[in-house]
Amino acid sequence: MTSLERNRAEVVRRTGRAFSTLSNLIDSHDVISFDVFGTLLARYVPSPHDVFRYMGQSLEIDDFCSARLKAEQLARRRFGTEKSPEISLDEIYEVLSVLVPGHGVKPDDERVYEKGLAYADQAFKMVAETARQKGKRVIGISDTYLNKSEVSGQLEASGIVLDEVYTSCESRRDGLGKFNGRMFTHVADKEGVAPQRILHFGESVITDVANALARGITAIHVQPHLECLEQDEAPFIDRGSEDGSFTADLILGQIAARLPHVDPEESDLYGFGFNMCGPLLFGFCDYIAKRSKRDEVDHLLLPADQSLIIEHALNILQLSVPGCSIVDVKYVLSGGLPESPKAEGELLKRKLEKLIRQSAQNVAIVDIGCNLPPVGALDAVGRSRLHWYCLGLQKDSGDREGLSAYLFDGLSAADFDVAATNGVELFKLLFSNPDTEPKSSGDKNGATNRIRSLAVQDIHRGALDFLRKIAPLKDALDRRELTDYNRLCFLRLISNPTELEYCALAGVPYLLYQDQDSWTFIGSVWKFRPVPSRPLPTVQNLANERQLENYDLLLPTAIKELSLRDDIGQMNWRRIMYRHPLKISYWNSIRRYLRRSGNN
């Protein structure tokens, strides 16, 4: 699918109009207008407030977001009027300097951070370019405290050039804005066209659509990126884990920015790689880098079949492990594997002792599958120099020196069992090296291995694409929040996958027993049943929900409390009504409430 086709599909999805219909509308209008922030420009975060959170976090200023919001509120009282409530960014910072003396932040700093979190919405940039190619005048309209030159600068930095930009800040003396609809009349006068000859695209149902239509302007509602996650029920994200943290918002913003969310040429496994494995890979590689620096590690040992994706991630993120060379763990285990696990542990122990004694350096082993061989018998010198970095550890894993985990650190036995049973193979899909060629022409498992490797390639592409997008903003992620986000997402996936998620992963083959070349499928050992996808609401269901909402608001608290009683089914209502005839209305109300609740 070409970029043009993807952009058209995105426009159709977010406007609910066929692209041919929109093209005809452009043909029949003289001026094509766009809301700026939310339509032509999007942010990687759901709210402008998140920009202030990012600034406070990066500049290490406590409660900067709250102070900045308060300053804007007070500035509107001081410099704005009921007729013209708009203000400028400089006026906001004038008040902020009184609220937080000596904070040292300037309006230009906010402009820089705003640009860092903004990106051009390629779909509607394409619509603007299409309109220009048709010879139409293309303009932008924005309710903002930024002036015309500031808004134009942000647009041009994203590669978007408009014929004219109108802002409420520039028109504050006349009290013009989309918020009161007066800006649309002003724009029609300035452009010298009748309102009916203007076509406007915007994300706000009220300010961009209702107010424009009320002035005779044709208006098309554009659904914001982040709202599309709810609309599409995008797989491999956990909106329930969104606890308001900036890190979770930024990750969801990156997922929402992927264009489009539903691409016929991208598999669901790519989405698994981008949406879920990307954040995990970032977090684990960052953890390895920071732990190895803290532990003064000199050699980082990666399993031979898991090193490729980690090396790619370290290069993309430009994460370094000071004083460390990445050594293939195959070197440590060279000489062939023994027959028994006990002998394997002894061989590993001897090789590690030899490596540590000869080089007198600290060594760290990266372990993905939580397969810890018995190397605790190393001598005192060896134990003090050996570190083990894992994805997860059980609470009773022991107090082995140098043992640490990133994602599942100290899980209970039950939670660890769930993670180990269902999660290990999902982790291995991310950390496996793809190999699409059979080991030999007579390899009977070559075809199966090739199919698995193709799945691994899709996941790797998605995960590395996420890293490329997040790399410029990696310093904005709080590492603790990222760990919590990854843990909640994966625990939710492995315990309660949706139907789409389960089907995407269940058919991927994997090697059940290494020594027997026995293949099976992930779905055969995934013990938890998938949660059925939420059905699309019908008109009748929506009507029932509205009726229940209205009825719930009017219903007395006593009746609602009574309807929640566990023994309501055993109550003798006939006897109650004989004793208290007036309570028949109670019974009818409760019965009606329960019936409507049951229909939803």
N, C-alpha and C positions, 0 to 999 in steps of 0.2 A: 504494500500500500504506500503510495507516494505521500509526501508531506501535504500536498494540496488536497488529496482525498481524505487524509486524516483530519485536516483542518475543517473541511466541509462536514465530515461526520460529527465533529465536535460542535460546530455551529448548529446543526440540526438537533443534536441531543440537548443542547442547552437553551435553545429557543423554542423547541417544539414545532418548528416550521420547516417545511421542505426547502432545500437550498434554492430550488428553482423559484419558489414563491418569494423568498427574500430577494433574489436577483431581479424579479419583476417589480418588486416594491422599490428597489434602488433605481430602476429605469424610470419609474413614474414619479420620482421626487427629484428636486434640484439640489437640496442640501442634505447631506447625511451626517447626523450628529451622534456622538458617543459620550456616554459617561466615562470619565477618565479612570478613577481608582475603583477597580472592581470589574471593569469591562475591557478597556484597552490595556490597563496595567493591573496586575494581580500581585498579591503578596503571598509569601510562603507561610504566613501565619493568618489565622482566621479573623483577627481583630487589630485595628490600629493600636490598641492598647499594648499589644504584644511587642510592638516596636519599642515602647518605653521600658518594658520588662527586659528586653534585649540590651538596651542602653544601660540600665541600672546594673545588670549582671556583668556586662563587659567592662564598665567603668568602675565597678565595685562601689556603687553608691547605694546604701540601704534605703528602701522605700522610695526610690526615685520615681517609679511608676505612679504611686499614689500622689506624690508631690506634684508631678507633671500634670496629672488629671485635675487635681485641685487648682493648680495655677490656671489651667484653661477655663475652669468654671468661674473663678474669681475674675479673670480677665474679661470674660463676657459681661459680667456685672459692671465692671469698671469702664470698659471701652465700648461696649455694645449698647444698643437700645432695643426697645421692644419692636420697633420697626426694622431696625438693622442690627441683628445680633452678631453678625460676623466680625471676626477680629483677625489680627495678623500673627504670624509666628513670633515676630520680635516682641509684640505686646505680651504674649504668653510668657516669654522668658524674662521680660521685665518684672512680671509678678513673681515668677519662680525665684528670681534672685532675692526677693524679699522673704519668700517662704523658706528657702534653703540658702542662706548666705554662704558664699564661698564654695558653692558646688563646682564651679569651674566649667560647667557645660554651656556651650553656646548654640544658638540656632543652627549654625552651619554643621555642628556635630549631629544634630537630629536629621538634617537633610542627608548627610552621608549614610547614617544607619538606615534611613528610609529607603535609600537607593539600594543598599545591600540586601534588603529583604524583598525588593520589588523585581518583577520580571514582566516582559511583554507577553500578553496573552496572544499567542500565535494565531489562534482561530479568528479573533476579531481584528487583529492586525491585518489578516488576510482579507477580511470583509472591507476594511478601510481602503486597502490597496485595490480591491476590485472596484469599489466606488470611484476611486481616482481614475482608474483605467477607463471607466465609462464616462469620464469627463465631469463628474459631480464635484461639488465643493464639500470638503471633509473638515469637520470642526469637532472640538471637544467642549463639554460643559461640565463643570465640577463645583460642588459645594465644598469649599475647603478654605483653611486659613493660609494657604499658600497663594502667592500672587501669580500672575500670568507667566512671567519669565521663569519662575521656579517650577511650575507644572510643565511648561514647554521643555525645560532642561531635563526633567525626569523622562519625558516622552522621547526626546531625542537620544538620551543615553541608552534607551531600549530599542532604538532604531525606528521610532514612529515619528513621522513629521506630519503635522496638520496645517491646514490653511489658516485656522484661527482657533484660539482657546479663550473661553469665557469662564471666569471664576467669580464666586460670590464675594471673595476678598476684594477683588478689583472693583466690584459694584456695590460695596458695603454702604456707601453714602446714600445710594438710592434704594437700599433695602432689597436688592434683587437676589434671587436664589431659586434653585429647583425646589427647595423646601416649601416655598410659598407659591411656586408656579410662575412668579413674575419674570423669572429669567427667560422663560421660553418666549414670552411676548417680546421681551427686549431683544432676544437673538433674532427673531423674525424681522423686527424693524431694522436691526443693524445689517442683516444679510439682504434686506430688500426683497424678501419673498413672502408670500402668504403662508401662514402656519401650516396649511394643508400640503405645502410643497416641501416640508421638512420631515425626514424620517429619523427617529431617535432610538438608539439602543442603550439600555441601562439595566442595572441589577436590582434597583429598588422598586418594589411594586407601587409604592406611594409617590415618592419624589420623581422617579424617572418615568413611570408609566401613567399613573392616575392623573398627576398634575399636568403632564404633557398632553394627554388626551383631552383634558378639560380646556386646554387652550387651542384645540383643533389640530394638534401635531400627532402624526402617526407614530406610535411608540411600541417597541417590541421588548418584552421582558427577557433578560438574560440571567439564567440561573448561575449563581456563584459557584466557583470550583468546589469549595468544601461541601456545599450542600449536595453536590452530585454524588459524594460518597454515600450519603444516605439514600439517595434516589436509586443508585445502581446496586446497593448492597455490595460494595466492592469487597472481594474476598481477601483473606489474609491480613486484615486489620482488626483491631479490637477497640471499637469506639467506647466500650465499657471501661477500658483502662484509661481513658482520657480523664485525668483527674485535675485538669486545669493547669498542668505544668507546661512551661514554655517548651520543654523538650518534646513532649507528646504533640503539642500543637505544631511544632516545626516539622516533625516527621510526617504528620498527617498532611501538612501543607505540601511537602515534597511529593507525597503520593497523589494528592489532588492535582498537582501540576503536571503529572505525567499525561501526555496527550496522545490519543484520548484514553479514557479508562478502559474502554472496551475496544480492542483492536483485533480485527479478524485474523491478522497475521501474527499475533503474539499469543502464545499458549498461556493457560492458567499457571503453568509452572514458572513462566517468566514473572508473572505477578507475584507468585510465592517468593521468588528471588528478590524482587524489587521491594515489595511491601513489608516482608517479614525478615528475610535473610539478610537484606542490606543493613538494617539497623543492628542486627545481631553481629554481623561480621565487623561492622565499625566498632561496636562496643568491645568485642573480644580482642580485636587487634590493638585497640587503644589500651585495654587492660594489660595485654602482654607487654606493650612498650613501657608502660608506667611501672609495672611490677619488676620487669627486668632491670630497669634503671634503679629502682629502689633497692633491689637485691644485689646490684652490682654484678649482673650476670655477664659472662664472657662468651658463652656458647649457648645458642638456643637450638634445641634439637626438635625438628619437625618430622613426624612420620612420613615415610616416602610417598604414601598415597594421599597425603593431605596438605602438602607444602605449597602447592601451586597457588591456590586461592588466597592464602595468607600473604604470600610474597606479592601478588598483584595488589592486594588491599594496602599493604604497607607502602608500596610505591605510589598508588593513587592518593592516599591520604598524607603522604610524606611523613610517615611516622618512623622514627628511628629508634633502635635499641642501642644505646651508647655502649661502645666497647664490645659489641657482640657481633659475631658472624653467624649466619644461619647455616647450620650444619645438618645435612640429611641424616635422620635417625637410622637410616639403612647402614650408614657407616659404623654406627655403634653396634648394630646387630649383625655385622658382616660375619661370614663364616657359616651361615646356614642356621635354620631354626631347629632346635631339638624337638623330640617327639612329645614330651610331656610339658604342661604348663610350669611345673616346678622347675624342670631343667631350663626352660626358657627364662624364668626369673633368675636362676643362678648365672646363666650366660650374660644376661643384661647386667647383673650386679658386677661380674668380673670386668666386663667391658667398661662400665662406668668408673669403677675403681682405677682401672688402668688410665683412662682418659683424664680423670681428675688428678691423679698422682703425677702423671707425666707433665701436664701443663700447669698444675697448681692454680687452676681457674675455676670459677663458679659455673655450673652447668644447670640449665633449665630444660625440662622436657614438656612439650605441649601435648596434651592428651584430650582428644575430642570425645571418645566413646566411654570415658570413665573406666577404662580397663587398666587397673593399677596392679602390675605384677609385684610379687613380694621382694622388694629391694630394701626392706628395712634392715637387713643384716649387714649393710655396708658398715665399714669401720667408722669411728667417730669423725675422722677427717673427711671421709666421703659424704657422710650424712650432712655435715655442716655446709658442704659446698653444693649440694644437690637440691634443686627446686623442681616442683611439679605444678604446672599450670593446667587446670582442668575446667571444663564447662560446669560440672556439678559434683558435689560431694554429699554423702549422707551424713546425718548428725553423728552417727556412731562410727565414722570412718577412722577415728583414732586421732591422736595428737601427733601424727607423724610430722617431723620438722620439715619445713619448706613446702608443705602441701597446701595449696590454695585453689579456690574455684571462683569463676567469674559469675555465672548465671544462677546456678542452683547451689548456693553455698549454705550448708546446714539444713537441708530440707528434712522434714519428718520422713520416717520410713515409708509411710503410705504415699506421700507426694513424690518421694524419690522413686518409688516403684513405678508410679504412673509415668514420670519423666523418662526413666530408664527403659520401660517397656515400649512406650509409644514414640518417645522423642528421639532416641538415639539414632534411628535410621533416618529421621528427618534431618538431624544435624549432619549426618554423614553425607547426605545428598549435597549439602552446601560445601562441606570440606573435602569431598572426594575429588581426585584428579580425573578428568574425563579421559577415556581411552576408547576410541571407536574402532580400533583395529583388533581383531582376534590375535591371541598370542601365537598361534600357528594355524596353518591351513587346516589342520585336523582338529582344531579346538571346537568341541561340540557345544560349548557355552558361548562361543564367539558372538552369535546373533543376540543372545540375551544380554550379554555384556554391552553390546553396541546400543541396544535400546535404552538401557540404564544410562549409558554415557550421554546419549542425546538429551535425556531428561536433566542430567547434571549440567550440560552445556547451557540449556535454557535458564536454569536457576542461577548459574554463574553470571550469565549476561545480565540478568535482572539485578542481582546483588551488586555487581560492579558498576552498573549504570546508576544505581542509587548512590554509591560512594562518590562517583564523579559529580553528581548533583549536590551532594551535601558537603563536599570537601571545602568549598569556599566559606561555609558557615560552621565548620566543625568546632570552632572554639566557642560557639554559642550554646552548644549542647552541655547540659549538666550531666556529669557522668553517673551520679547516683540516680537521677531521674531516668536516664537512659537504661540503666540496669533494671530498674523497676518496670519500665515499659516493656522491655524485651521479655522479662520473666512472665509478666501477666499475659502477654500476647501468646507466648508459646504454651503456657499451661492451659490457656483457654483453647488453643488449637488442638493440642493432643488429647484433651479430655472431652471437649464439646465442639468438634468441627461441624461446619455447615455442610450441607449436601454437596455444594460446589467444591468446597475445599477437600472433602473426603474423596470425591471422585477424581479430583486432579492428582492426588498423591497415591491413592490405593492401588492403582495399576502399575506402579513403578516397581520393577523387579530388583531384588537384592540378594546377595549371597548369604544363605542361612548358615552354612558351616564352611569355613574357609578350607578345611582339609578334605572335604568331601565333594566340593564343587556342586553343592545342592542349592538350587535357586528357588525362591518363592517371591511373593508379592507383599508389599507393605500392608495392603488391606487385610491380608490373612492373619496378621498378628496385631492389628489395630483393634483393641478390644472394645472401644467405646463407639456406640452407635452415633452416626451423625445427626445433628439437629436439622429437621426439615427447614428449608428456606422459608422465610416469611412470605405468605401468599400476598399477592397484590390486593389492596383494599378494593372492594366493590362499592358501587354507589349505595347499595342497601346497607353494607357494613358501616360506611361513613355516616349515613343518616342515623343508624342505630347509635353510633358513638356520640353524635351530637345530641341526640335525645337523652341518652344516659347522662351526658355531661350536664345538660340543663336540668334534668330531673334531680341529679345529685346535688346541685346547688340549692334547689328548693326544698329538698327533703329534710325534715327535722333531724337533729343529731341523735335523738333517742331512737328513732326508727332505724337509722343506719347502724347504730351500735347493736340494736337487737338483731338485725339481719346478719351480723357477723358472729353471732353466738354459735358455738359448736353443736349445741343441743336443739337448735331451732327445728330440726326435722322431727324430734321426739315430743315437742310441745303439743298439748291437747288444746287446740285453738277453739274447738266447739265448746268445751267447758268454760274457757276464758270468756268467750263471747256471751254465754248465758249469764255469767256473773257480772260482766261489764259490757253491756250491749254497745256502748259508745266506742269500744275498742275495735269494732268491726272495721272502722276506717284504717286503724293501724295495720290490721291483717291484710287488707286490700293493698295498702301502700307497700308493705313489705313484699307481698307476693308479686306485685308489679315490678318492684325494684329488682328482685331476684331474677324474674323472668327476663328483664332487659339486660341484666348483667350476664346471664347465661347465653344470650344471643350474641354476645361480643367475645 
